[in-house]
Amino acid sequence: MADVNQKSDRFRRSTAYVPGLWFNRGVKEDPYLGAASAGELLRLLRDGVPRTRTELTSVTGLARSTVRARLDALLDAGLVSEGGSEASTGGRPAGRFVFNARARVVLAAEVGATHATVAVTDLTSSPLALRRIEQDVADGPDVVLPVLIKTWRALLAEAGLDSVQLAGVGIGLPGPVEHSTGRPNNPPIMPGWDNYDVPGRVSAELGVPVLVDNEVNLMALGEHTKCFPDADHVIVVKVATGIGSGFISNGELHRGAVGAAGDLGHIAAPYAGDVPCRCGNTGCLEAVASGSAIAATLRARGIDAHTSADVVALVRAGNLEAGQLVRQAGRTIGDVLAACVSMFNPSLIVVGGTLALAGEMLLAGVREAIYRRSLPLATENLRIVPSQVGDDAGVLGAAAMVIQHVLSPSVVDRQLA
């Protein structure tokens, strides 16, 4: 039984565990003891470890009859399946039960400025089908959202998943989003999207819950759940056409009072002067250190560059000026992040986005500035690493956001009732 308890403890650290979903880490009671509902029993089984009724009874402290009733409800809903039998010790082999990650599918999308990543995932946010499409967010919601819906339906058909029940839809957008309503809030590069009822439009077509958030928040959630579940205090930075960040605090995504947390790109950058920014201010970090800002500087020097991808291609081709500008952009980003390190005290900073594909050049500049500007106490155990999930971080985070909601004990219990 000690082995079972150890596996239960490892549930907290598994990639299937979604921080903040099941319990508040500030509360000291053990959520694995005294579980009273089917939803809470499913919480335990989501680590993917097959368990017998006897093991579940021991771990939860519930009566055997209660465990049986809870399992029957989860089996009927398809959320749990029988995962084989224990080796017999003379009597009837004990059946084992395991979370069924294929019981439902999640539709997810990360919409960028000029492209979108669209996916169908299982209930662990593992992709079952994925497609990248060219799509300009400036075309507006009445164009973009039907394209997403059409792409999801095509992916479901191609993967043979038409008959699988949908759990929900998660969408990441490249601008501020009021998460409680799913409506964009004055997004600077998204004409026609302000206060648009994205969940209402998509739910009317698909008939399932629709959750919407800023794409960098979802990138942070994707990196955290898939690669860094043990890190409770994380800053994830995206450097591409613009610059943004997502914060994981005490193991949970931190959105702030109105969903505006992490707007790193519009903090005033050192030595930026009066360089105009698309937000209407001057001297913003994004105006001097983003991929588009570097491309503009290169064009002014007679070098053909129009996008972040062009800048990356020049760096990889050995262009000295492009490499120097990317390194300096890293230093400038690091100067702003150093203030965040002093204020937030993260244990991990993850740097992603198109410009991060330039290799160590950007990351080296970030590290140089942070270690120079921050106190040793704050940086002694600080790791600064490149994105581990890469281009898929945002879409996987969108799926994880939906899973947090639909598999929460309260929602599961309501559905079973």
N, C-alpha and C positions, 0 to 999 in steps of 0.2 A: 504493500500500500504506500510505502514511502516513495516508490518510483512514480506512482500516480500523482501524489502531492507535488513532487518535484516538477512533473510535466505540467501540472496545473499552474504552478508558479511561473513556469517558462511561458505560459500563455501571455503574460503581461509583456513579454519581450519579443513575441513572435511577430512576423510580418503580417499575420492575419488580424492582429489586434489593432484597433483604431483608437488612438488616444482620445480621452475625453468622452468617449461614447458610453462607457459603462459606469464610470464612477469618477468622482472628484478626487484627484490625488491628494488634496489637502485633508480629506477625511480619512481617519485612521482605521475604521472598521474594515474587516476583510470581506470583500464582496463575494468571495467564494463560499462563505459560510451562511447557512440559513436562507439560501435562495428560495423564494416563495412562488415563483411563476415560471411558466414555460419559456418566456422570453429570457429570463435570467439563466435558465438551464442551457438555452441555446448559446448564450454568451460564453459559457464554459466550453461548450463543444466546438466553438469556432476556432480553437487552436488546431483542429484537424486530427487530434489524437483519438483513436477509437477507444471507447470505454464501455464496460458492462454496467448493468443496472446497479450491481453491488458497488462498483467503484464510484458511480455517481451518487449513490446513497451515502457513502462514506465521506466523499469530498464536500457535498452540499449540506449534510446533516438532516436532509429530508427523510420522511418515512418512505419505505420501499413502495408502498401503494401510491404515494404522491408522485414519486419519480416515474412510476409506470404510467400514471395518468398524463403527466407532462410529456413524456416521450411519445405516447400514443397520439397526442395532439400535434406534436411536431412531425411525426411520421406521416400523419394524414395530410399535413400541409406540404409534405415533400421537403421540408427544411432539414430533416435528419433522415439518414438511411442506415440500414444495417450493414456494418462493415466487416462481416465475418465472425468467426467464433473463436473463443479461447481454446487452447489445447485442453482436452478432457483429462480430468484427474480421477475418473471412475464414474462420475455421474453424467448427466446431460450437459453438453458443452454450453457455456454461457455466451449468449449473443452479445456482440459489441455494436455500439452505435456511434455514428460519425456525422459531422456537419456535411450537408450536401450543397456544395458551392455552385452546382449547376441547376439548383432548383428554380432560380430566376436569372434573368440577365439584366444588366444595366446598360443604358445608352449614355454615352459620354462624349463631350466635345470640348476642345480648347480652340477658341477663335482668336487668332492673332490679327495684326493690322492688315495683312495681305494673304493670309492662308488660314486653314483650319485643319486640325487633326480630329478625326471622328472615329469612335470605337464602340464596339460591343464587348462588354466584359462579363465575367462571372461574379459571384458574390465575395470574391477575395480581391477584386479589381484586376484580375489577370485578363489580358486581352484575348478574346476569341476571334475577333476580326477588327482590322484597323485600316484606315485609309487617310491619306493626306490630300487635301484638295486646295486649289488656288481659289481664294475668295476674298474680295476686298470688303472689310468691315464697313467702309464708308458707303457701300451700296445700301445700307440701312436694313432694319430688322425684317421688313416685308419681303426682302430679297434673300437675305442670309438664312433666316430661320427655315423657310421652305426647302432650301438647299440641304440644310442639316437633316431635316426630317426625311427627305428623299434619299439621302446617303445612308442614314440608319436603316431604312427599310430595305435598301439594296444589300447592305451588309448582312442583315438578318436572313434574307433570301439566299444569298451566296453561301452563307455558313450553315444553312439548313436549320436555322433557329426560329423560323416563323411561328412555330407552335409553342415555343417556350414563353412562359409568363414574364411580362416586363415588371421589374421591380421599381424603376424610376429613371429619371433623366437628370444628368448633371452637366452644366454648361459653364465654361470659364470665358469671360469677356475681357478685352484689353482696356479696361477703364474702371473707375470707381463704381461699386455696386452696393446698394443697400441690401444686405444679405437677407434680412427678415422678409422683404417683399420680392426680392429678385429683380428689382428695377434698377437700371443704370442711373447714376447720379452725376449729371453734368460731365459726361466723358469727353475729353478734349479732342479725340481723333475719331469719334463715332457720331457723325451727324445723323439726326433722326432717331437716335436711341434714347435720348434723355427721358427718364420716367416711363419708358415703354414697358408694358406688361409682358415680359418675356415668358414667365411661367404660365400665365393664362393662355397665351397664344399656342405654346407647345403642348400644354396639357389638353387643350381642346382637340388637338389632333391625335394625341397618343393615349389620353385617358389615364395617366399615371402621375405621381408627384414629380414636380420639376424644381430643382434647386439651382440657383445661379450665384456665382461669386466672381471676384476679380481673378484673372488668370494666374497672377503671381502667387496669390494666396493658395490656389490649387496646386501650383507647382511646388510650393512649400509642403503642402499636405502629401503630395505624391512622393517627394524625396523622403519625407519623414516616415511614412507608413511602409514604404518599400525597402528603404536602405538604412535608415537611421532611427529605428524605433526606440533605442535606448537613450537617445539624446533628448533631454527635456527642454533645452533652451537653444533654439536654432534660428539663425537668420539665413534665408535663402534669397539670393540676389539674381535677378535676370537682367542681362545687359544685351540689348539688341537695338531695334529702332529707337526704343526708349529705355528707361531704367526704372525698375521697380523692385520691391522686396516683400517677402512674407515672413511673419514671425511665428515661431512655435514657442509658447510660454507655458511652463509647467506641463508639457506634453500635449498642449492643446493649441489649435490655431487661434491666434489673437487678431481679431478684426477691428478692435477699437469701438468707440461709442457709436459711430455712424458708418462703420466699414471702411474708414479712410486710413487705417494703420498701414504702415509700410510704404508710404509714398516717397520713397527715397529720392527719386529723380528730380523732385521739385524742392529739395533742400538747397540752400545757397552753397555753392562750391567755392572753396578758397581760390582766390586769384582769378575768378571767372569774370569779374568786372561787370560790364553792362551788356553782355551778350544776350540777345533776346531769346526767350523760350516760347514754345507754342502755347504754354499755359497763360501767357500774358505778362509774366514777370520777366526779370532779367537775372542773369548769373546763376541759373539753376544748374544742378549737376548734369541733368540730361542734355542741356544745351551745349555742354563742352566735352562730355565724356561718353556719350552714346555712340552707337555705330553710325547713325545718320550724321552726327556732328563730326565724327572723324572723316567720313566720306566727303562731307562738304569742305573740310580743310584740305583734303587731298586734291579735290577738284580745283580749289583755288591755287594749288601749286602745279596745276597742269597734269595731274594724274587722273585717269579715268576711273572713278569710283562713285557709285550711286546708292549702294545699300550696304548693310552690315556684312552680307555675304561677299560683296566685292572686296571689302576691307580684309576679311579673313583670307580670301583667295590671294590677295597681294602679299599678306604676311607669310603665307605658306610658300609663295613663290620666291620669297627672300627679299622683297622690297624693303629697303632700309627705312625709308620715311614712314611707311605704314607700320612697321614694327615699333619704331620709336613712339609714334602717336598712340598706339595701343598700350604700350608700357606706361606712358604718361597718363592715359585714361585710367589705367589700373591704379596708379598712385592717387589720382584725384578722387576716384571712388573710395579708395582706402582711407583718405583723409576724412571723408564724410562718415564712413563706416566706423572709424575710430571713435567718433562721438557716440555712435550707437553701442559700441563695445563697452565704453565707460558707463553708459546709462543702463543698458540691458544685461550686460555680462553674460553673453552666450557662451556655450561650450563648443559650438560648431558654426562655421559660416560656409555655406555652399554657394558657389558661383556658377551660374548657367546662362543660357541664352546664346544667340548666334555668335556674338563676339567672343564668347568663351571658347569657341571652337578654334580660335587662333592659337591655342596651345598655352604654354606656360607664360607667354608674354604678358597677358592680362593679369593672370593670377599672381605672378611675381610682383607686379606693381602694387596690387592690393595688399599682399603680405608685407611688402616693404613699408608702406605707409602705416598700416595698422600697428605693426610691431614698433615702429618709430614713435608713434603718437600716443599709444595706449600705455597705461600703467602695467608693470610686470605682473602684478597680482591678477589682472584681468586676462592677460594673455599667456600665463604660465601653462595652462592646459588647453588653450584654444587651438582648435584645428580649423584650417582654411583649405577647403578642398574643392575640386571641380564637381559639377553635377554628375551623379552616378546613374541617373535614369535618362538623362539627356532630353531629347525632343518629346518624349512620352510623359514627362513628369506632370505636366498640366492636365492631360486627359486622364491619367491614372488618378490624379488627385480629385478630378471631377467625379470619377466613379466612386472613390473612397468616401467623398462627401455624401453621396446618395446612400451608400451602404451604412454609414453612420446613422442616418435617419431611419431607413427601412428595417434595419436589424436591431434597433434599440429595443430594449425589453418592453417599454410601454407601447411602442407601435406594433411589435410582434404580438403582444397580449391582446391588443384591440382587434387585430386581424383574426386571431384564433377565436376570439369571443364571438 
